[in-house]
Amino acid sequence: MSSPSTDHTSPADSAPSARAAESASGHETGRRPGRRTLLAGLTGAGAVAGGLALGTRSAVAVPAAVTATAGPYVVDVVAKGADPTGATPSDAAFRAAVAEMLGGAPGTGVTPGKVLLIPPGTYLLTEPDLLPPTQNTDPAEHSVVNGISISGFGKRLSHIVYDPTVRDTVLWRNMDRYKNIRISGLTFESRDSTATFNRSYSSATFGVQDTWYADVEWRGTWKAGIVLDGPKAGKSNLNSEMGWDHCQISGSYADAFLVMGTEPAEQQQDQFLNYWFRDCKVEFQSGVFVRNEHGGSMNFIGGSYILTDPNSTGTFFELNANPPRSDSVMRLYAQGIRFEVRGTGHKVIDSSWYKGTITFVSCDDTAHSFKSWAVDAVPHQYRFDAVSPSRGPMIRYQDCALLGSHQVTAAGTTTAGKLLYDGCRFNNMTTGTGASGFLRWPGAAPWYEFRDCAQKSGRLPDAKMP
């Protein structure tokens, strides 16, 4: 029997030649393409994008229109014929660029090998379904397109205008097909009040999980921003983790920017879980920021949230609960946010949750507490009796400054659910509770507690009820 061949070359002996080969080819042996490979493989807009990502170029040096061919890791929409002046539609160029980025997906379910690059400029899109919207029904893992990256050069630099010729359309849909998505450095503006930015259909089998937006802005008039739905017939656990990092939500929304559950009567969608908004500017004219129909776990950390039109109606958090399958996670956590309400038609929160937790830590909504209308404002509304009589979530305000009054409705003595104010300051009220106080109720008194709080006239005595 012949013995297997043995490689007697030591790692130390092979390292110089391997490094030399790497230096010549620009590749790291056995690894993903290295820094020099990326820079060498990018030309024109691709080189600029790679340089920005790796800290070697400045956005100031980018020309208004880039026409050079991109490298092997980038597909540039301008190189495909997109018009960066916005004078003519760029639908065909974007579709060609998307097809090259996907590399045959979604039919084959491959992992894309390129980044879709959108150079500085304004691009007019007039047709819906930027990504192929095919519904995923294949149970095999290869049917999922795992990893999509769409990159611009920053808000207001790379600007996509959606002005569809047909009303009530969706710019892009994710029908249980795409996950691990990164969209960054772009402004999306709608010129159609019936348009939706994204509609995602998510199931436990695949989901649309791990979708992240970074340095993205939404402007203009929209029907909705991002709409999440899922299977009917009692399905749950719908895998829809999403995050927004340093984004800006502007414009107006006939429905809401983020809608979780579009068919409230369905026994579904009780596990739309895990959403993160970090250091975002939410400054829109009217409508709802987040409308949640079936629960979930939501985190809002830092940022500035403003309803800009004092004559409009608008709500940041609208939390509904639709039985029977919504008895799952109900959790909202807000920390370090400056809320600005500018009229009595504005609300920070309007909640009908009958369980779970709602927490505000070091938040402030008192910017207009000096206005005459502030004493009549009710920017925080809790409806303990909306679904299950006398039940509500555990609500905590810690180290917050609060305008106007808060109101809670309950059918009877609260058996579950409490409002706790800890170390808070109330800017417009001189008494703690009751008809003229800070915490008001039109019917039965809820379970509440004040501790170490201050009001307009000074320290508020601690109180606990019942």
C-alpha positions in Angstrom: 0.0 0.0 0.0 1.4 3.4 -0.9 1.6 5.8 1.9 -0.1 9.2 1.6 2.1 12.1 0.5 3.3 14.4 3.2 3.9 18.1 2.9 7.1 18.8 4.8 7.0 22.6 4.2 6.6 24.4 7.5 4.3 27.4 8.0 7.3 29.6 8.4 8.8 28.4 5.1 5.5 28.9 3.2 4.6 32.3 4.7 6.9 34.5 2.6 5.8 33.0 -0.7 2.1 33.2 0.3 2.6 36.8 1.2 4.3 37.5 -2.0 1.5 35.9 -3.9 -1.0 37.9 -2.0 0.9 41.1 -2.7 1.0 40.4 -6.4 -2.7 39.4 -6.6 -4.2 41.7 -4.0 -6.0 38.7 -2.4 -5.6 37.3 1.1 -5.0 33.6 0.7 -8.0 31.6 2.0 -9.9 34.7 3.1 -12.4 37.2 1.8 -10.9 39.9 -0.5 -8.7 42.2 1.5 -8.5 46.0 1.7 -6.1 46.4 -1.3 -8.2 44.0 -3.4 -11.3 46.0 -2.8 -9.6 49.3 -3.7 -7.9 47.8 -6.7 -11.2 46.2 -7.9 -13.1 49.4 -7.7 -13.0 52.1 -10.4 -14.9 55.3 -10.8 -17.8 55.5 -8.3 -16.8 52.1 -6.9 -13.3 53.4 -6.0 -14.8 56.4 -4.3 -17.3 54.2 -2.3 -14.5 51.8 -1.3 -12.3 54.7 -0.3 -15.0 56.2 1.8 -15.8 52.9 3.5 -12.1 52.3 4.3 -11.3 55.9 5.2 -9.1 56.8 2.3 -11.3 59.2 0.3 -13.5 62.2 1.0 -17.1 62.6 -0.2 -16.1 66.1 -1.3 -14.1 64.6 -4.2 -17.1 62.8 -5.7 -18.2 64.2 -9.0 -21.8 65.0 -9.6 -22.2 62.2 -12.1 -20.0 59.1 -12.2 -19.9 57.1 -15.4 -16.9 54.8 -15.0 -17.4 51.0 -14.7 -17.5 49.7 -11.2 -15.2 46.9 -10.0 -16.0 43.2 -9.3 -17.6 43.9 -5.9 -19.8 46.8 -6.8 -22.5 47.5 -9.4 -23.0 51.2 -10.0 -26.5 52.4 -11.2 -24.9 55.2 -13.2 -22.8 52.8 -15.1 -26.1 51.0 -15.9 -27.5 54.2 -17.4 -29.2 55.9 -14.4 -29.7 59.7 -14.7 -28.2 61.4 -11.6 -29.9 64.7 -12.5 -33.4 63.3 -12.0 -34.6 64.7 -15.3 -35.5 61.3 -16.7 -36.7 58.0 -15.1 -33.9 55.6 -14.0 -36.1 52.5 -13.6 -34.5 50.4 -16.3 -31.0 51.2 -15.0 -31.9 50.4 -11.4 -33.5 47.1 -12.5 -30.4 46.1 -14.5 -28.2 47.0 -11.5 -30.4 45.0 -9.1 -30.3 42.0 -11.4 -26.5 42.1 -11.5 -26.3 42.5 -7.7 -28.5 39.5 -7.1 -26.5 37.4 -9.6 -29.4 35.1 -10.5 -31.3 35.3 -7.3 -34.1 35.0 -6.2 -34.6 32.1 -8.5 -31.5 30.3 -7.2 -31.4 31.7 -3.7 -27.7 32.6 -4.1 -25.8 35.0 -1.8 -25.2 38.2 -3.8 -21.6 39.0 -4.4 -21.9 42.7 -5.1 -22.9 45.9 -3.4 -25.5 48.1 -5.2 -23.9 51.5 -5.3 -25.9 54.7 -5.8 -23.5 57.7 -6.4 -24.4 61.3 -5.5 -27.3 62.7 -7.4 -31.1 62.6 -7.7 -32.7 59.6 -9.3 -36.3 59.4 -10.5 -38.1 56.1 -10.1 -41.7 55.8 -11.6 -42.2 52.0 -11.3 -42.8 49.8 -8.2 -41.1 46.6 -7.0 -37.4 47.6 -7.2 -36.4 44.1 -6.0 -38.1 41.1 -7.5 -41.1 40.6 -5.2 -41.7 36.9 -5.8 -43.4 35.0 -2.9 -41.2 32.4 -1.3 -43.0 29.1 -1.0 -39.9 26.8 -1.3 -39.1 25.1 2.0 -35.5 24.7 1.2 -32.9 27.1 2.7 -31.4 27.9 -0.6 -34.6 29.7 -1.6 -33.7 32.6 0.7 -31.5 35.4 -0.6 -29.1 35.9 2.3 -27.3 39.2 2.3 -28.2 42.4 0.3 -26.3 45.6 0.6 -27.5 48.9 -1.0 -25.3 51.9 -0.4 -25.4 55.6 -1.2 -23.1 58.4 -0.1 -25.3 59.9 2.6 -28.6 61.6 3.2 -29.3 64.3 0.6 -26.3 63.2 -1.4 -27.8 60.1 -2.9 -31.5 60.9 -3.4 -34.1 58.6 -4.8 -37.5 60.2 -5.7 -40.4 57.8 -6.1 -43.1 59.3 -8.3 -45.1 56.3 -9.6 -47.3 56.5 -12.6 -49.8 54.1 -10.9 -51.2 54.9 -7.4 -51.1 52.8 -4.3 -47.9 51.0 -5.1 -44.9 49.7 -3.1 -41.3 50.8 -3.9 -40.0 47.4 -2.8 -41.4 44.2 -1.3 -39.9 41.4 0.7 -42.1 38.4 0.4 -40.4 36.0 2.8 -37.5 36.1 0.4 -34.6 38.4 1.5 -32.8 38.6 4.9 -29.6 40.1 6.2 -30.3 43.4 4.4 -28.2 46.6 4.8 -29.5 49.9 3.3 -27.4 53.0 4.0 -26.6 56.5 3.0 -29.8 57.3 1.1 -32.7 59.7 1.0 -36.1 58.3 -0.2 -38.7 60.8 -1.1 -42.3 60.0 -2.2 -44.4 62.3 -4.4 -47.4 60.1 -4.1 -49.5 60.1 -0.9 -50.7 56.6 -1.7 -47.3 55.1 -2.0 -45.6 52.7 0.5 -41.9 52.4 0.8 -41.7 48.7 1.8 -44.1 45.9 2.4 -42.7 42.8 4.1 -44.4 39.5 4.5 -42.7 37.4 7.2 -43.2 33.8 8.4 -41.6 31.6 11.0 -40.1 29.4 8.2 -37.9 32.2 6.6 -38.8 35.6 7.8 -37.3 39.0 6.8 -35.1 39.2 9.8 -32.0 41.3 10.3 -32.9 44.2 8.1 -30.9 47.3 9.0 -31.2 50.9 7.8 -28.2 53.3 8.6 -28.1 57.0 7.8 -31.3 56.7 5.7 -33.9 59.5 5.4 -37.6 59.3 4.3 -39.2 62.5 3.0 -42.4 63.5 1.2 -45.9 62.2 1.4 -46.4 58.5 2.0 -49.3 56.2 2.7 -47.0 54.1 4.9 -43.3 53.6 5.4 -42.6 50.0 6.3 -45.6 47.6 6.6 -45.2 44.1 8.2 -47.6 41.3 7.6 -47.6 37.5 7.9 -49.5 34.3 7.3 -53.1 33.9 8.4 -54.7 30.8 10.0 -53.3 31.4 13.4 -49.6 31.4 12.5 -47.1 33.2 14.8 -43.4 33.7 15.5 -42.9 35.8 12.4 -39.2 36.5 12.4 -39.0 40.2 11.6 -36.0 41.7 13.4 -35.3 45.2 12.1 -33.1 48.2 13.1 -32.7 51.9 12.3 -29.5 53.6 13.1 -29.0 57.4 12.8 -32.0 57.6 10.4 -34.4 60.5 9.8 -38.2 60.1 9.4 -39.7 63.2 7.8 -42.7 64.0 5.7 -46.2 62.8 6.4 -47.9 59.4 6.7 -51.6 58.7 6.0 -51.2 55.5 8.0 -47.9 55.2 9.8 -44.2 55.0 9.2 -43.9 51.5 10.7 -47.1 49.3 10.7 -46.9 46.0 12.5 -49.9 43.8 11.5 -52.3 45.1 8.8 -55.1 42.7 9.5 -55.9 43.1 13.2 -58.8 40.6 13.3 -56.5 37.7 12.2 -55.3 35.3 14.8 -51.7 36.0 13.7 -48.6 38.1 14.1 -48.2 37.8 17.9 -44.4 37.4 17.5 -43.4 40.4 15.4 -40.3 40.9 17.6 -37.3 43.0 18.1 -37.0 46.5 16.7 -34.3 49.0 17.4 -34.4 52.7 16.7 -31.1 54.3 17.7 -30.3 58.0 17.7 -32.9 58.8 15.0 -34.6 62.1 14.1 -38.3 61.5 13.9 -39.6 64.9 12.7 -42.7 64.5 10.6 -45.8 66.6 9.9 -48.7 64.3 10.7 -49.8 60.7 11.1 -48.3 57.9 13.2 -44.7 56.9 13.7 -45.3 53.3 14.9 -48.6 51.5 14.8 -48.5 48.2 16.5 -51.5 45.9 16.3 -50.3 42.7 17.9 -47.4 43.3 20.3 -43.7 42.9 20.0 -40.5 44.1 21.6 -39.5 47.6 20.6 -36.5 49.8 21.7 -36.2 53.5 21.1 -32.9 54.9 22.3 -31.8 58.6 22.0 -32.8 61.0 19.3 -35.2 63.9 18.7 -38.9 63.2 18.0 -41.0 66.1 16.8 -44.5 66.5 15.4 -43.8 69.6 13.2 -47.3 70.8 12.3 -49.1 72.3 15.3 -52.5 72.1 13.5 -52.2 68.4 12.6 -53.0 65.3 14.6 -50.2 62.8 15.1 -48.9 60.1 17.5 -45.5 58.6 18.0 -46.6 55.3 19.5 -50.0 53.8 18.8 -50.3 50.5 20.5 -53.4 48.4 19.8 -54.1 44.9 21.0 -56.4 42.5 19.1 -57.3 39.2 20.8 -57.1 36.3 20.9 -53.6 35.6 19.6 -51.9 38.8 20.7 -51.3 37.5 24.2 -47.6 37.4 23.7 -44.7 39.9 24.1 -45.8 43.5 24.6 -42.8 45.6 25.4 -41.9 49.2 24.6 -38.7 50.9 26.0 -37.9 54.5 25.3 -34.7 56.1 26.7 -33.1 59.5 26.4 -35.5 60.9 23.8 -36.6 64.6 23.5 -40.2 64.5 22.4 -41.7 67.7 21.1 -45.5 68.0 20.8 -46.7 71.3 19.4 -50.5 71.1 19.9 -53.3 69.4 21.7 -53.8 67.0 18.7 -50.3 65.5 19.3 -49.6 62.4 21.4 -46.5 60.7 22.5 -48.3 57.5 23.2 -51.9 56.1 22.8 -51.9 52.6 24.2 -54.6 49.9 24.4 -52.2 47.2 25.6 -53.6 45.0 28.3 -50.4 43.5 29.5 -46.6 43.8 29.1 -44.4 46.7 30.0 -44.0 50.3 28.8 -41.0 52.2 30.1 -39.8 55.8 29.6 -36.4 56.7 31.1 -34.9 60.2 31.0 -37.3 61.4 28.4 -38.6 65.0 28.0 -41.7 66.3 26.2 -41.9 69.7 27.9 -40.5 71.9 25.1 -43.8 73.7 24.7 -45.0 73.5 28.3 -44.9 77.4 28.5 -47.6 77.6 25.8 -51.2 78.4 26.9 -52.6 75.2 25.4 -50.2 73.0 27.4 -52.4 72.7 30.4 -55.1 71.1 28.2 -52.7 68.7 26.4 -53.0 64.9 27.1 -49.9 63.6 25.3 -50.0 60.2 27.1 -53.2 58.1 26.9 -53.7 54.6 28.4 -56.8 52.6 27.8 -56.8 49.8 30.3 -60.3 48.8 29.4 -59.9 48.6 25.7 -59.5 44.8 25.5 -59.6 43.2 28.9 -61.5 45.1 31.6 -59.3 46.7 34.3 -56.1 45.2 32.8 -53.1 47.2 31.5 -49.4 47.1 31.2 -46.8 47.9 33.9 -46.0 51.5 33.0 -42.9 53.2 34.4 -41.6 56.8 34.0 -38.2 57.3 35.5 -36.4 60.7 35.6 -38.7 62.2 33.0 -39.9 65.8 32.4 -43.6 65.8 31.4 -46.0 68.2 29.9 -49.8 68.6 30.4 -51.5 65.6 31.9 -51.8 61.8 31.5 -55.0 59.9 31.3 -56.0 56.3 32.0 -59.4 54.7 31.5 -60.3 51.6 33.4 -63.6 49.7 33.7 -63.1 49.0 37.4 -60.5 48.5 40.0 -57.2 47.7 38.3 -56.2 44.1 38.9 -53.2 44.1 36.6 -51.3 47.1 35.3 -49.8 50.1 37.1 -48.5 53.6 36.4 -45.3 54.4 38.3 -43.7 57.9 38.3 -40.2 57.9 39.8 -38.1 61.0 40.1 -40.2 62.9 37.5 -41.0 66.6 37.0 -44.5 67.8 36.0 -44.4 71.2 34.3 -48.0 72.2 34.1 -49.9 70.8 37.1 -50.1 71.9 40.7 -51.7 68.7 42.1 -50.9 65.1 41.6 -54.1 63.4 40.7 -57.8 64.0 40.1 -59.8 66.3 37.9 -57.2 69.0 37.8 -54.1 67.0 38.5 -51.4 65.4 36.4 -52.8 61.8 36.4 -56.5 61.8 35.5 -59.1 59.1 35.0 -62.7 59.5 33.9 -63.9 56.4 35.7 -62.4 54.0 38.2 -59.0 55.0 39.8 -56.1 53.0 38.4 -53.2 51.5 40.4 -50.6 54.2 40.5 -47.6 55.5 42.5 -45.6 58.7 42.7 -42.3 58.8 44.4 -39.6 61.5 44.6 -41.4 63.7 42.0 -41.7 67.4 41.6 -44.5 69.6 40.3 -44.8 73.2 39.3 -45.2 74.4 42.8 -42.5 72.3 44.3 -42.1 68.8 45.7 -45.0 66.4 45.1 -45.9 64.3 48.1 -45.3 60.6 47.6 -48.5 58.7 46.9 -49.5 55.1 46.3 -52.9 53.9 45.3 -54.5 51.6 46.2 
